[in-house]
């Protein structure tokens, strides 16, 4: 048995354990905050300096091997390469991110990466493939997230679907998606900045859809509803530039020269600060249309040259896309193969678990039977023991009954002896009176009779003791061992008291006065060390 530790030692151990757990929790929390900080800093600089953003994201990759941070960082790195039109590097990171997330419940990240792949295809104008990945992203959100959870991701997936439907000139489907998206954004709290921000994106994308359709009235309605008040700092330059590009196109179609001039200046001022080549190319296209409308041939040509320079980065992209699709399909086949193997392993594991369960149940059944037998045996032994106890109690009761019967016989014998003794005492008294009568023969006869009487008295008392010791054989021995100062006369007195004789009966039996009996009882009480309050008879009755 392990000895119990002292209280002070236990206190020190518990304190050390609590402090260790607290330190571990704080250290883990600090590490998570550090990783989140690196991601947030990277996001802030990504559209202006993609290379710097990648240094922060690569730091996250090196600091954590958790699927969440691995997948998140790969997704963000892919976006920085997309903004540089480095589609191969973008696809490699997206594919790596999807591979890391396989078999996890990080559905939002998988939806986000599929959405980002759709953005790459959208930049290149491959809208069928764009739609495929946007639908994958939307399906993940609608399958795994309901209610308010990750509603921003669901809104973004719907906005992207509206954009690609417009690009494919499927305006009817785009309008249906616009109604669904509006209802979803409108469920946000009125004071929420997210609600205002996503309504800005919504009005811009839906306005652009009607602009492409040629419905200038509705396009103006949605572009005119864009309100940046209170959230302007949350809208990045590249998104603001896209708003201005749409408004410039709309102003040109409406023939609003004054508004066109305003948006041309805003777009031109933003160009040096844009890191996303796709946005830059769209800006130069809109500016080329503006310069053409205003008859500035030199600037129109310059803008178109910039468009072509950027487009050259896209010319070799088809091979990259084909390679990506081959690798993605290969990954899917391998993933399905792994799933198939996993299912087989699970089937085997189920069988193994079933066998283990059967063995376990068999062991439990055997243990149950074994314990049942033990309980049955214990019950039988208990019943047998109880039976033996009952027999033993019966024997004790029988012995006690026999003892009581013998005590009764002993008392009866003593009472008879008492009567005889009384008669003999009377005869002795009469003989004592005859002693004064003269005559030698009479005196001799009287002496002989007295001897016979004395013998008979002694014989009666010896017969009494013999019967008494036959019933209470160790009575004298135990009293003598505990109280050596008791005389034979004291022991005789104790024997009569055990048989519940009164002082008067004892006096008659022994041929002495009642006062002599009381004196004798007092002397015995002193020798036994009994207080006056204690009963002498009860004390003697214990032996």
Secondary structure by P-SEA (a helix, b strand, c coil): ccccccaaaaaaaaaaaaaaaaaaaaaaaaaaaaaaaaaaaaaaaccccaaaaaaaaaaaaaacccaaaaaaaaaaaaaaaaaacaaaaaaaaaaaaaaaaccccaaaaaaaaaaaaaaaaaaacaaaaaaaaaaaaaaaaaaccccccaaaaaaaaaaaaaaaaaaacaaaaaaaaaaaaaaaaaccccccaaaaaaaaaaaaaaaaaaaaacaaaaaaaaaaacccccccccccaaaaaaaaaaaaaaaaaacaaaaaaaaaaaaaaaccccccaaaaaaaaaaaaaaaaaacaaaaaaaaaaaaaaaaaaaccaaaaaaaaaaaaaaaaaaaaaaaaaaaaaaaaaaaaaaaaaaaaaaaaaaaaaaaaaaaaaaaaaaaaaaaaaaaaaaaaaaaaaaaaaaaaaaaaaaaaaaaaaaaaaaaaaaaaaacccccaaaaaaaaaaaaaaaaaaaaaaaaaaaaaaaaccaaaaaaaaacccccaaaaaaaaaaaacccaaaaaaaacccaaaaaaaaaaaaaaacccccccaaaaaacc
